Amino acid sequence: MSFAPSPARAAFALLATHLCAQEPERPVATSTRTAEPPAIDGRLDDAVWRTATPIGELLQIEPLEGVPPTEASEIRFLHDGEQLYMAIRCFDREPGLIVSTTRERDAFLEVDDRLEIVFDTFHDRRNAFFFQINACGSKGDALITNNGANFNKPWDGLWEGVARIDELGWSAELALPFKTLNFAEGGDTWGFNVERVIGRKREEARWSNGSREHSLFNIYRAGELRGLTDIHQGIGLDVVPFFVAHGRNERDRDGDGRADGGNKSLLGEPGFDLFYKLIPSLTFSLTVNTDFAETEVDERQINLTRFPLFFPERRDFFLQNAGVFEFGLNDSGGGGGDRALIPFFSRRIGLSSGGEEVPILAGAKLTGRAGPWGMGVLDVQTDELDAVHGQNLFAGRLSRNVGEQSTVGGIVTRGNPAGDGDNTVFGLDATHRARVFAGDRDLITTGFVLHSDSEDVTGQSSAFGLALRAPGDRLGWSLGALEIQEDFEAALGFVPRKDVRRYDGTLEYQPRPDIPGLRQLEFGLATEVFTDTDGELETWGTELQPLGFLFESGDEVRLVLEHVHDELRADFEIADGIMIPTGEYDFTRASLELGTAQKRALSAELSFDAGEFFDGTRRGYGVNFLWQPGPLFNGQCGYARDDVALDAGDFDTQLARLRANFSFSPELSWNNFLQWDSESDTFGVQSRLRWIPVPHQEVFLVFNETLESDSSRSAPLFQELSFKLAYAVRF
C-alpha cells in the first residue's frame, strides 16, 4: 500500500531539508618538511620555497561574493622540527597605491593592505591563534576563543615576520616557532584559514568559508593544513626576567586647589615571569614582583548615567589566554560580550576602586586545553594598601566541548580585593551552536546560572540568563533574558546593576542594493526592558536606526532615534550639586553620525545628537580627525562636548584627546597620548617608547604626568618615569 504525501507532510519535509545542517567544504593545504630553513627577509628568493606547494587561490568576499579576487595571491608553507614558515606573495598591478598606515607592532590595521591568518592548532574547530601582517611589516597576533566570542588582541607571541613592497605588489615571510603555539600532540593536521584585504578597494578575499554570513573568526568553517609531522616544543619553558625602575613625584591639592611640595621617590626592582608547557596544550605561568609599567593608560570617560563605567583590562599578565575565563552571556559572541554581568573581571585584581595600583606580590596561572577540556586557574596574592590587608584572589574555569560546536562549563571565584569580608561565586553555563537554514546560518543559544556566597549575606544571591542569537550579513537577530538578584555579589566581577530583570531583543537588516557607489544599507531596531525582581518596571528603551549608508569608498552615514522611559526611585546627582529628582521620565533623542574612509591620508568622524533628557534637554557634539600620511607617523585629535539643561541647573561636559604616534620600524615605536576632561579638570600625558631589539627582548621607557589645567598653577600633580627591560630565555 502506498500513500501520497499530504501537503502538510510535504511542507514539513521541505522545511526539514531547509534546516538540515550541511557540512561546510574545507579546502586542504600541505606544509612541506624542509631541512634548510628560509631566511626571513620578505624576499621569497630562497630556493627551498620552490619545493613548497601553493595553497590555491582565494575567493572574494567583499565587495562581490564568490568571484575571483581582482589581484592574485600565492601562499606556501614549509616546516622543520622547530618552526612553521609561511611565504606570502600578494600581487598588485598598482603597488604605488598599496595602503600601509603604520609599521607598529600590535596595531589595528583596519584599512591597511594586509594578510590575516588563523591556526586551529587543536583542530577542535572552535579556538585558534591569529596572526596578521601588513605590507610594511606591522605584525599583530591574538587568541580567538569559541568562534570569535572572545578576541584577545593584547596576547603577544614570539615570532618573526618581514614584509616589503616591490614592483609586483608586496611579499612577506613568517617564522612561527612551535614553542609559541599550544597544539594537540600526535596530530599532523591543523585547522587553517587566511584572508587578504586590499585597502584602497576595500576588497576581502578568503581561502575557506567563502560566505559573508561568517567571518574569518568562525573557526568551524576553516580549511585544513596537513603534513605537520615531527614537530617539537622542546622543554616548553620560557623564563622572562625583567627589571623595572621608577622615578615618581606626587603632589596633592590643598583646600584652595593648589598643589603642595610633593613626595618624591625612586624605586627599582627585579622580577620575572615564567611560562612552562606541562604538555604542548597546557601552560603554567608564574609572575613574581609583577609590574605593569608598560601598560597603556585608560581613555577617560565622563559618566552621565547612575551606573558605573566599564574600563577594559589592559595588563598583559591578565590578558594572556584570558578567553578561557569567558563565561555565560559574556561568551555569546561579538568579541565584547555582555557587560550586564561578568562574574570574573581581572581588572578587580591589582587596582583599587579609585584606580590606584595595588602591589601584586606573585601570581600563578594554568591555562590551556587537555583533549576536549578547556581550563583556566588563576591565583594572585596582593600586598596591603592603606587599610586593606593583602588578599589572596582565585578564579577557576573549566569547560568541555560537546558534539561539534556545543560547550558546557563552570566557574568559581573566591576572594574580595576590597577586603570587606569573604566572597565566593560559582556557576554553570552552556552554549549550543546549531547550523540551520541550509547549513549556512548559525543559531547560538547560551544559558547560565550563578550563585554567590558572601559573608553576612543571607538573601537571594543568584543570577541566571538565556540568550538566542542568529548573526548574519543581511539579517541578524537576538533575544535575551537575564535576572540578577538583590544580594548577588561578585567581588571579582563586574555587576553594574542588581535586583533587576532585563529583557532585550535586536533586529538588524542590511540589504545590498544594486546602486553604484553604495555597498550596503543599514536598518536596525533594539530594545531593552528592565524591571526589578518583583516585576516592577524601572527602565525601557528603544533604539531605531531608520537609515544607514555604507559606501564602497568606506564613507559612512547613520541616523539613530532613541526613546527612553526611566523611573527613578531615588534622587540622582548627575553633576556636582545638580540633582535629578525621583520620578518618571520619558525622553526622545536623535543622533547623526558621519565618517569618512580612513584609507585616506586625512579622515574625520563627526557626530551630533540632540533631544530631551530627563526633565530637560541635552545636545552632544563630537569630532575626531585622523591624519595618516604614511607608515612613519599617524596623528589623531578628538573633542566631545555635552550641553545639558535641567530644571535643577545647567552644566556641560568636555573631553579632548590628542595622539601622535611614530613607528620607525616594526621593532621601534614611540606613542604619545594627551587627554583632558572637564570633570577632573586635569591633563593626562603618556609618552611610551617600545623597542624590540631581538624577538625575545623588549625595552620600554614610559613617562606619565598629570597636570592641572589652570596654567597659573603649573606644578604637576603626578610625574612618573619608568624603565622596563625584559628578556625571554627559551628552553
N, C-alpha and C positions, 0 to 999 in steps of 0.2 A: 504494500500500500504506500502511496506517495502523497505528499501534501504540498500544495503550492504555498509559498511563503506569503504570509499576511503582510499588508502594508506596514503594520507596526513592527513585525519581526524584521522586515527588510530595512526599515529605518534604523532599528537597533543595531543590525549588523553593519550598516554603513557608518553609524556613529562609533561603534567599536573599532572598525578599521581606521577611522579618522584619529581616534585617540591612541591607537596602538603605538607603543614606543618602538622606534626603529633604531637599530644600532648605527651610529654615525660611521661614515667612511673615514678610515685612518691611513693616510699615506705612510710609507716606510722609508727611512733614510738609514744609511750604513756608515759607521765610522771605521776607517781603515787603520789597522795597527802599524806603527812605524818604529823603527829602531833609531831613526835620526830625526829629532825634533826640529821644526822650522824656527827660524829667527823671527821673533815677534817685533816686526818693524813696520807692518802695514803695507809692504810692497808686493807680496804674493809671488815673488820671483824664486822661491825655493823649489828645487826640482822635485822634492818629496810631495808637493801639492798635486803634481800630475798623476800620482798614484791613487789619489782620493776621488771618490765618485760624487758628482754634484747631486744634491738632494732633489732637484727638479724645480720647475718654475713655480712662482707664487700665483695666487689668484686674487684679482681685485675685489675689494670690499666696498670702498668709497672712491669716487662718487658713484661708480657703477658696480653692481653686484654680479659676480660670476663671469666676468670677462677678463682677458689677459691684461696685465698692467701696461701702462704706457712706456715704462722703462724696465729693462730686463734685470734680473738678479741671478747671481751664481754663488752658492754656498756649499762648502765642503768641510768634512770632519776627518781629523786624524787623532790618534791617541797612543800613548805609551803607557807604561805602568803607573806613571805619576800624574799625568795631566791630560786633559782633553783640549785639543786645538781646533780652532774654527777659522776658516778663511772666508771672507765676505767680499764679493765684488758687486757693487751697485752701479750699474751702467747708467749714464745720464748724458744725453746729447747736448745739454746746455750746462756744463759744470760751473760756469760763472754765476748761475742763478741758484746754486745749492744754498739752502738756509742753514746757517750754523751760528747760533747766538751766544754760545759760551763754550769754554773748554773745562769748566769747573767740574770737579768730582761730585757726584750725587746731586747734580742739578736736575730740575724738572724741565724736560725737553719737549714741551707741548707742541711747539711749532717747528722744531728742527727736522732736517733730514736725518733719519736715524733708523737703527735696527733694534727690535726688541725680541728677546728670546726667553722661553720658559723651558725648564727641565724638570720633569716629574721623576725624580731620582728613585722614589719608592715604587713607581708605576702603580700607584693606588688611585689615579685618576681624580685626585682631589686637591693635592698640595704640590707646590713647585717652587724652585728657585727662579728668580727673574734677573735678567741682565739686559743692559741697553748700552749702546754706544752711538754717538753722532758722528758726522763727517769730519769734525775737527778733533775727535778723540775724547770728548767728555764721556766719562764712564759712570754708570749707575747700577745699583743692584737692589734687590728687595726679596722678601719672602711672601708667597701667596698661600693663603690658607682657605680651604673649603671653597674652591672655585671662585675666588675673589671676594669672599666675605670679609677677609682682612688682607690689606695690602701694606706690609710692614716696610715702608721705604727707607727708614733710617738704618736698617740692617746693612752692615758692611762686611763683605767678604774680601779675602786676599786673592787677587788675580791680576793678570796683565791684559792690556788691550791698547792697541795703537791704530790710529786711522789717519788717512791723508786723502786730500783731493788731488786729482790728476786730470789729464785730458780725456780720460774715459768715463769720468764720474768720480766716484770715491771708493776706497777699499779699506779694509780693516782686518787685523789678525787678533785673535783672542787666545789666551792660555789660561785654562781654568784648572787649578790643582785639585785633585781628588781629595786632598786634605781639607779643602774648603767646603766640600759638599758632603752632607749626610746622604747615604744611599743604602738600599737593601743589599745585603750580602748574597752572593751566589748568582745573581741575575746578570744577564748581558743586554737587557733592554730597558730603556727609559722612555717615559713619555716626553715628547718634544714638539714645540711649535715655534714659529718665527713670524714676525710681522715687520714689513718695511713701510716707512712713512716718507713721502716726498712732500716737503714742507710747502713749497710755493704753489703746488697743485692741490694741497690738502687731500692727497691720494693715499689710500691704505691698501696694502696687498698682503695676503696671509697664505701660509703654506697649507695648513689644515684648518678645518672649521670655516668654510667659506660663506657663512651666513651672517648677515648683520644682526640677527637675533641674539648673537652671542659674541662676547669679547674674547680677546686673547687669553684672558684670565679664566675662561671656562676650560679647566684642565681636562675635564672628562672628554672633550672633543679634540684633544691634541692628537698628533700623529705619534709615530714611534721612531726612536733612534736605536738601532741594533748594532751588535758586534762589539760591545764594550766588555771584552774578555780580559781576565787577569789584571784588574785594576786594584790599586792598593792605597791605603791611607797611612801607612807607616804605623808608628805607635799611636798616632792620633792625639798628640799632646802639643798644645800651644801655651807658652808662658810669655806674658806680656808685662815685664817690669816697667814702671814709669816713675818719673819724678816731677813733682809739681812745686812751684814757688809762687807765693802770693805776696804782693805788696799792697796794703789796704789802708785807706784813710776814710773814717766815717765821722760825720757831724750830725748833730741833732738841732732842730729848730727850737728856739725859745718861745715864750708866750707871744712875742711880737712877730714871730715868723723868721727871726734872724738865726743864722747858723752859728753854733758855738765853735770853740777852737779845734775840736776834732779829736779822734782817737786813732793813732797810727799804729800799724803792726806789720811785721814781716815774718812770714811763715814759709817753711819749706819742708816737705815730707815725701818720702818714697812710698810706693805701694806696688801692688801687682794684681793682674788678672790672670787666671789660669783656666784653660779650656781643655778638657780631656774627653775623648770619644770612648766611652765604655765599650760600645760596639759602633760600627760605622754609622748607625742611625740614631744614636743616643749620646748627648753631650752633657757632661758635668762642668759647671762654671763656678769659679770661686773668685771673689774680689775682696781685697784687704786694703784698708785705708782709702776707700773709694773717694774719688774726686771727680767733679763734673765741670772743671774749669773751662773746657772747650765747648760746652753746651750753648747753643744759640738762645738768646733771650726771647721771652714771650712777646707776641704782638699785643699791645694794650687794647683793652675793650672798655666801653662805657655801658653800664647796665641801666636800662630803662624799664626793667621788669622787677618783680618782687622775688625772683628765684635766682639762685647762684649761677654764675657764668661757668662755662666749660673751657678749660685750657688743656691742650693736648700734652701728652708725655713727650719729652724731647731728649731724655738722657739715654745714652747708648746701652748701658748695662741692662736697663729695664726693657728697652726696645728689642734687644736681641731675642728672636724666637717668641715675641710677645703674642703672636697669633694663636699659640696653643692655649692661652688663657681666655680667649674669647668665649662668651657663654650666652646662651639663650637668644633673645631677640637682638642682642648686640652682635650676634654672629649670623644675622639673617641676610647679609649681603650689602653691596654698595661701598664697602671699604670704611665707611664711617660708623655704621651700626646705629643702634637706637640709644640715645643718651638719656632716656627717661629712667633707666636703671642699669647701672654697670656694677655687678657685685664685687669685682676686683678691678681697682683703678690704681695702677702702680704709682701715680703721682702723689698719692697719700703718704708714700714712704719717702722720708728724707726731706720733706718740705712741711713747714708748719702751716696752719690755717691762714696766716698772714703772708705766706710766701717766703718766709725766712728759711735758710738752709739748715737742716738738722744733720749733724755729722753721722755718717754711716761707718761703723767700725769694721763690719765684714758682712758679706752676703754670699749665699750659695744657691745654685740653681741647677736643676736637672730638667732638660727639655729634649724632646725628640719623639721617635716612634720605635715600637717593637712589634713587628707584624702588623695586625690590624689595630693595635692600640696606640693612641697618642697620649703623651703625658707631659705635664709641667709641674715642677715643685720649686718653690722659692721660699727661702728663709733668710731674713735680714735682721741684724742686730744694730740698733741705732744707739747713739750716745745721748747723754742728757742734754737738755736745752732749757734754760731758765728753770721753771718749777716742774718741768716734765722730766721724769726719770727716763733712762734708756729703756727702749721697748724691743721685744722680740716679736717680729711680724712674719706671718706664714700664709702662703697661698698654695693650694694644690688643685690640679685639674687633670681629669682622666676622661678620655673619650675612646669610643670604639666604632670603627667602620662596620656598618651592617648593610649587606647586599651591595648593589652597585654604587649608590650615591647617598645612602642614609647614614646617620650618625647618632649615637646616644652617648651621654656622658654625665659627669658630676663634677661639682666644685666644692671646695671648703676653704674658708679664710679664717684666720684666728689672730687676734691682737687688735689693739687700739692705739694708733700713733699719737692721739691726744692724751693718752694716759688716764682717761675718765672711765675706769672700770673695764672689765673683760668684755670681749665681743667675739662671737663665732657665727659665721654664716655658712650654711651648707644647702645644696640643692641639686636637682637633676634637670637635664634638658635633652631634647631630641629634635633632629632636623631630618626631614624626608624630602628628597628632590625626585619628582616624577617627570619623565619625559612624555609630554602629551601633544595633542594637535599635530598628528602625523610625525611625532618624534622630533619636531623642530622647535618646540617651545618647552620651557621648564615651568613646573608648578612647585613652589618651595613652601613647605609647611614647617613651622618652628613652634615649639612649645617648651615651657619651663615652669618649675616651681622652686621657690627658695624659702628658707626659714632662718630667722636669726635668733640667737640666744645671747641676751645681754644681761649684765649684772643689774639686779634690782628692777628688771622689767618683766612683767608677767602678763601683759595684754596680748592682743592679736599682733603677731610679728611674722607674717608670711607675705610672700609676693608670688604672683603667677601670671602667665600670659600666653597668648596664642596668636600667631600671625600667619597669613597666607600671602604669597607674593608671586606674580607672574610677570617677570620683566620681558620687554620686547622692544624692537626697534621702532615699529609703528604704533603698537598698542601695548600698554602695560598697566597693571592694576595691583592694588594691595589692600588687605583688610587686616585689622588687628584689634586685640582687646588685652587690657593689662590692669591688674589690681595690685596696689601696694598698700598694705595695711598700716594702721596708725602707729604701731610700735615696732615696725620693721626698722632695724638699724644695720647698716653696713659700714662699719668704721673704716674698712679698707676699700670702700666702693664709692660710687657717685650716685646719689639719690636726691635730685633737686626738689622732689615733690612727694609727700607721703599722705596717707589717709585719702587715697584717690583711686578712682577707676577711670581709665582712658579708653575710648573707642575711636578708631581712626580708619580712614579709607582714602585712597588716591586713585585717580584715573588719568592716564596720560595718552594722548593721541597725537602722533607725529607723522602725518602723511608726507609723501614726497611727490608733489605735483610736477607735471612736466612744464615748468616755467623757466625760461633761460635765466641763468644767474641765481636761481633760488634752489637750495639743496633740500630744505626741509621746513615745514611749518610746525609750530608747537601749540598745542591746546592742553590745558590741564585743569583738574579740579581736585582739591584736597580739603578734607575736613577733619577736625578733632573735637571730641566732646569729653569734658572732664566732669565727673561727679565725685562726691565723697563716697565712702564705702557704705553709707546708708542710702545712696541713690539720689541725694540732693544735688541739683545742678550747681556747678561752680563756674565753668567756662565752656563756651563753644566758639569755634572759629572756622570760617570757610574762606579758602583762597581760590580764586578763579583766575586762570590765565586765558583770556579770550583771544590773545593774539601773540604770536612769536614768530620771528623770521630768522632762519639760519641761511646765510647766503654762501654761495660757492666760494666767495673771496675769503670767508671767515668772519665777516662782519655779522653782528647780531643785534636784534631789536626785540624787546619784550615789554608787554603791558600786563600788569597784575592788579587785580582788585581783591580787597580783603574786607571781611566783616567779622567783628568780634563782639561777643556778649560775655561780659565778665561780672561776676557777683563777688564783691569784696566783703569779707566777713570781719575785717579789722582795718583800721586806718593804715595807709601805706605811704611811707616817706619816700618819694621818688627823687627828691633833691634836697639839699640842705635847707631845712625849715619849710619845705613845701610838702604838704600832706594831701593825699587823695582820700577823702572820707569814705567810710563804709557805705555800701550801696550797690545798686545795679547800674551797669553802664553798657551802652551799645554804641559802637562807633565803626565807621566805614572809611577805608583808606584806598588810595590808588598809587601805584608806583610805575615809573617808566625807566627802563634800563637800555643803554646803547653802548655797544662795544665795537671797536674796530679791530681788524685782524692783527694779531701780534707777530705775524710773519713780516710785517713792515718794520722798517727801522724805527719809526715813531708810531705808537698806538695809544689809544685812550679808552677809558671806560667812564661813562657818565651815568649818574642816577639822580632821580628826583622823585620824592614821594610826598604826598600831602593828604590831609583829611582830618577827620575827628580823632580825638584821643582822650579817653575817659570823659571828663566834663569840660574839655576844651579842644584845642587844635594842636597839630604838630606838623611841621614842614621839615623835610630832610633833604640835604644836598650831598652829593659825593662826586669826586673827580679823581681820577688816577691816570697818570701819564707814565708810559714805559718807553725808554729810549734804548735801543739795541743796535748800535751802529756796526757791530761786528763781534767776533768771539772774545776780543780782549776786554771789553767793557760793556756793562749794562747798568743803566740808572733808572730809578723809579721814584716818583713823588706822588703822594696822595693826600687828600684832605676830605674830611667828612664833618658835617655840621647838622645838628638838630635844633630847631627853634620851637619851643614848647610854650603854649599859653594856656594856663589852667585857672580855674576860679580862685585857687589859693595863691597864685602868683605865676610870673613868667620866668623862664630860665632858658639857657642854651647850653649845648654840649659841643665840644670840638675835639677833633682827633687829627693829627698830622703825622705823616711818615715820609722819610727820605732814605733811599738806599743808593749806594754807589759800590758796585762790585767789580773787581778786576780778576780775570782768570788768565794769568800769564802763560800757564800750561796746565794740562790735566793734573799735574803734581803740585802746582803752586797757585794759591788763590788768596785774595785779600778782600774781605767783605766788610762793609761799613753800614751801620744802621742807626738812624736818628729818629726818635719819636717823641711826641709831646701830646698831652691830653689836658683838657681844662679841669678835669676832676682833681688830679693831683697837682696840677699847675707846675709840672717839672718836665725837663728834658731828660730823656734817657739816651745814652750813647753806647754803642758797642762797636769796636773795631777788632776784627778777627782774622789773623793770618794763619793759614794752614799750609804746611809744606810736607810733602811725601817724598823724601829723597830716594828711598827704595821702597818696594811694595810692602815690606814688613815694618817700616818705621814711619812715625808721624811726629811732627813738631807743631805745637800750637803756641801762638802768642796772642793773648786776648786782653783788651782794655775795656773796662766798663766804667761808666760815670753817670751820676745823676746830678743834674744842675737845676737850681732854682730858675724859673723863667723870668723873674724880675732882674733886669741887668744891673740895678743899683745894689743888689746883694749877690755878687758874683761868686762867692765862695761855694764850691761844690759840696753837696750833701754826702756824696759817696764816690770814692775812686778806688779802683782795683786794677792792678796789672798782674796777669797770671801767665806763667810759662809752664808748658807741659811737654815732656819728651817721653814717648812710648816706643818700645822696640819689641817686636814679636819674634820669639825663637820657636821654631817648629821642629818636632821630632817625629 
